[in-house]
Amino acid sequence: MIEELSTNEYIQQKLNIILIGASGSGKTCISNAFGVNACMERYRVQYIRLPDLFQEIEEAKIQGHYKKYMKKTFQS
């Protein structure tokens, strides 16, 4: 799977990577490696922890900017 993801084909298909695992299992290290690999191919990258993402979405809803936030955050 890692070898396949290293081709950045998932980016061209407009897919995301979600890593799930126990604390200390290397999720951050692997996600950073995917990000660096994508940057080397001149793709834009965003790394965000799930709790932070949920907080940002909730704040956008409260401020009435939900659709704008989602479009800006998840556009290709």
Biotite code that builds the C-alpha atoms (Angstrom):
import biotite.structure as struc

atoms = struc.array([
    struc.Atom([0.000, 0.000, 0.000], chain_id="A", res_id=1, res_name="MET", atom_name="CA", element="C"),
    struc.Atom([2.786, 2.422, 0.884], chain_id="A", res_id=2, res_name="ILE", atom_name="CA", element="C"),
    struc.Atom([4.512, 1.731, -2.414], chain_id="A", res_id=3, res_name="GLU", atom_name="CA", element="C"),
    struc.Atom([1.276, 2.405, -4.282], chain_id="A", res_id=4, res_name="GLU", atom_name="CA", element="C"),
    struc.Atom([0.640, 5.635, -2.358], chain_id="A", res_id=5, res_name="LEU", atom_name="CA", element="C"),
    struc.Atom([4.186, 6.813, -3.075], chain_id="A", res_id=6, res_name="SER", atom_name="CA", element="C"),
    struc.Atom([3.203, 7.231, -6.746], chain_id="A", res_id=7, res_name="THR", atom_name="CA", element="C"),
    struc.Atom([0.833, 10.094, -5.759], chain_id="A", res_id=8, res_name="ASN", atom_name="CA", element="C"),
    struc.Atom([-1.885, 8.525, -7.914], chain_id="A", res_id=9, res_name="GLU", atom_name="CA", element="C"),
    struc.Atom([-4.348, 9.086, -5.050], chain_id="A", res_id=10, res_name="TYR", atom_name="CA", element="C"),
    struc.Atom([-3.795, 12.829, -5.425], chain_id="A", res_id=11, res_name="ILE", atom_name="CA", element="C"),
    struc.Atom([-4.555, 12.738, -9.135], chain_id="A", res_id=12, res_name="GLN", atom_name="CA", element="C"),
    struc.Atom([-7.751, 10.835, -8.265], chain_id="A", res_id=13, res_name="GLN", atom_name="CA", element="C"),
    struc.Atom([-8.598, 13.516, -5.663], chain_id="A", res_id=14, res_name="LYS", atom_name="CA", element="C"),
    struc.Atom([-8.510, 11.060, -2.756], chain_id="A", res_id=15, res_name="LEU", atom_name="CA", element="C"),
    struc.Atom([-7.304, 11.621, 0.807], chain_id="A", res_id=16, res_name="ASN", atom_name="CA", element="C"),
    struc.Atom([-5.174, 9.522, 3.128], chain_id="A", res_id=17, res_name="ILE", atom_name="CA", element="C"),
    struc.Atom([-6.446, 8.846, 6.627], chain_id="A", res_id=18, res_name="ILE", atom_name="CA", element="C"),
    struc.Atom([-4.051, 7.044, 8.941], chain_id="A", res_id=19, res_name="LEU", atom_name="CA", element="C"),
    struc.Atom([-5.414, 5.182, 11.955], chain_id="A", res_id=20, res_name="ILE", atom_name="CA", element="C"),
    struc.Atom([-3.343, 3.446, 14.596], chain_id="A", res_id=21, res_name="GLY", atom_name="CA", element="C"),
    struc.Atom([-2.237, 3.294, 18.183], chain_id="A", res_id=22, res_name="ALA", atom_name="CA", element="C"),
    struc.Atom([-0.302, 6.100, 19.804], chain_id="A", res_id=23, res_name="SER", atom_name="CA", element="C"),
    struc.Atom([3.363, 5.822, 18.884], chain_id="A", res_id=24, res_name="GLY", atom_name="CA", element="C"),
    struc.Atom([2.786, 3.605, 15.850], chain_id="A", res_id=25, res_name="SER", atom_name="CA", element="C"),
    struc.Atom([4.337, 6.090, 13.387], chain_id="A", res_id=26, res_name="GLY", atom_name="CA", element="C"),
    struc.Atom([1.249, 7.732, 11.850], chain_id="A", res_id=27, res_name="LYS", atom_name="CA", element="C"),
    struc.Atom([2.784, 11.211, 11.946], chain_id="A", res_id=28, res_name="THR", atom_name="CA", element="C"),
    struc.Atom([6.080, 10.015, 10.503], chain_id="A", res_id=29, res_name="CYS", atom_name="CA", element="C"),
    struc.Atom([4.362, 8.246, 7.601], chain_id="A", res_id=30, res_name="ILE", atom_name="CA", element="C"),
    struc.Atom([2.015, 11.162, 6.921], chain_id="A", res_id=31, res_name="SER", atom_name="CA", element="C"),
    struc.Atom([4.949, 13.566, 6.849], chain_id="A", res_id=32, res_name="ASN", atom_name="CA", element="C"),
    struc.Atom([6.750, 11.291, 4.391], chain_id="A", res_id=33, res_name="ALA", atom_name="CA", element="C"),
    struc.Atom([3.702, 11.248, 2.099], chain_id="A", res_id=34, res_name="PHE", atom_name="CA", element="C"),
    struc.Atom([3.498, 15.036, 2.365], chain_id="A", res_id=35, res_name="GLY", atom_name="CA", element="C"),
    struc.Atom([7.153, 15.540, 1.519], chain_id="A", res_id=36, res_name="VAL", atom_name="CA", element="C"),
    struc.Atom([6.838, 13.120, -1.396], chain_id="A", res_id=37, res_name="ASN", atom_name="CA", element="C"),
    struc.Atom([3.843, 15.043, -2.734], chain_id="A", res_id=38, res_name="ALA", atom_name="CA", element="C"),
    struc.Atom([5.614, 18.388, -2.285], chain_id="A", res_id=39, res_name="CYS", atom_name="CA", element="C"),
    struc.Atom([8.580, 17.068, -4.256], chain_id="A", res_id=40, res_name="MET", atom_name="CA", element="C"),
    struc.Atom([6.136, 16.486, -7.113], chain_id="A", res_id=41, res_name="GLU", atom_name="CA", element="C"),
    struc.Atom([4.851, 20.079, -6.685], chain_id="A", res_id=42, res_name="ARG", atom_name="CA", element="C"),
    struc.Atom([1.517, 19.199, -5.095], chain_id="A", res_id=43, res_name="TYR", atom_name="CA", element="C"),
    struc.Atom([0.048, 21.341, -2.328], chain_id="A", res_id=44, res_name="ARG", atom_name="CA", element="C"),
    struc.Atom([-0.203, 19.561, 0.998], chain_id="A", res_id=45, res_name="VAL", atom_name="CA", element="C"),
    struc.Atom([-2.257, 20.066, 4.142], chain_id="A", res_id=46, res_name="GLN", atom_name="CA", element="C"),
    struc.Atom([-1.698, 18.138, 7.351], chain_id="A", res_id=47, res_name="TYR", atom_name="CA", element="C"),
    struc.Atom([-4.277, 18.490, 10.086], chain_id="A", res_id=48, res_name="ILE", atom_name="CA", element="C"),
    struc.Atom([-5.073, 16.401, 13.132], chain_id="A", res_id=49, res_name="ARG", atom_name="CA", element="C"),
    struc.Atom([-8.665, 15.185, 13.270], chain_id="A", res_id=50, res_name="LEU", atom_name="CA", element="C"),
    struc.Atom([-9.565, 17.012, 16.527], chain_id="A", res_id=51, res_name="PRO", atom_name="CA", element="C"),
    struc.Atom([-8.240, 20.257, 15.043], chain_id="A", res_id=52, res_name="ASP", atom_name="CA", element="C"),
    struc.Atom([-10.183, 19.693, 11.828], chain_id="A", res_id=53, res_name="LEU", atom_name="CA", element="C"),
    struc.Atom([-13.408, 19.127, 13.773], chain_id="A", res_id=54, res_name="PHE", atom_name="CA", element="C"),
    struc.Atom([-12.784, 22.300, 15.775], chain_id="A", res_id=55, res_name="GLN", atom_name="CA", element="C"),
    struc.Atom([-12.164, 24.369, 12.637], chain_id="A", res_id=56, res_name="GLU", atom_name="CA", element="C"),
    struc.Atom([-15.321, 23.002, 11.005], chain_id="A", res_id=57, res_name="ILE", atom_name="CA", element="C"),
    struc.Atom([-17.377, 23.791, 14.109], chain_id="A", res_id=58, res_name="GLU", atom_name="CA", element="C"),
    struc.Atom([-15.987, 27.339, 14.254], chain_id="A", res_id=59, res_name="GLU", atom_name="CA", element="C"),
    struc.Atom([-16.807, 27.853, 10.565], chain_id="A", res_id=60, res_name="ALA", atom_name="CA", element="C"),
    struc.Atom([-20.379, 26.678, 11.207], chain_id="A", res_id=61, res_name="LYS", atom_name="CA", element="C"),
    struc.Atom([-20.773, 29.061, 14.152], chain_id="A", res_id=62, res_name="ILE", atom_name="CA", element="C"),
    struc.Atom([-19.429, 31.980, 12.108], chain_id="A", res_id=63, res_name="GLN", atom_name="CA", element="C"),
    struc.Atom([-21.658, 31.116, 9.148], chain_id="A", res_id=64, res_name="GLY", atom_name="CA", element="C"),
    struc.Atom([-18.730, 30.305, 6.852], chain_id="A", res_id=65, res_name="HIS", atom_name="CA", element="C"),
    struc.Atom([-19.115, 26.519, 6.667], chain_id="A", res_id=66, res_name="TYR", atom_name="CA", element="C"),
    struc.Atom([-19.517, 26.179, 2.890], chain_id="A", res_id=67, res_name="LYS", atom_name="CA", element="C"),
    struc.Atom([-16.713, 28.652, 2.204], chain_id="A", res_id=68, res_name="LYS", atom_name="CA", element="C"),
    struc.Atom([-14.409, 26.846, 4.661], chain_id="A", res_id=69, res_name="TYR", atom_name="CA", element="C"),
    struc.Atom([-15.143, 23.418, 3.174], chain_id="A", res_id=70, res_name="MET", atom_name="CA", element="C"),
    struc.Atom([-14.584, 24.658, -0.360], chain_id="A", res_id=71, res_name="LYS", atom_name="CA", element="C"),
    struc.Atom([-11.310, 26.364, 0.566], chain_id="A", res_id=72, res_name="LYS", atom_name="CA", element="C"),
    struc.Atom([-10.029, 23.489, 2.683], chain_id="A", res_id=73, res_name="THR", atom_name="CA", element="C"),
    struc.Atom([-10.921, 20.567, 0.462], chain_id="A", res_id=74, res_name="PHE", atom_name="CA", element="C"),
    struc.Atom([-10.585, 21.964, -3.045], chain_id="A", res_id=75, res_name="GLN", atom_name="CA", element="C"),
    struc.Atom([-8.005, 20.418, -5.333], chain_id="A", res_id=76, res_name="SER", atom_name="CA", element="C"),
])
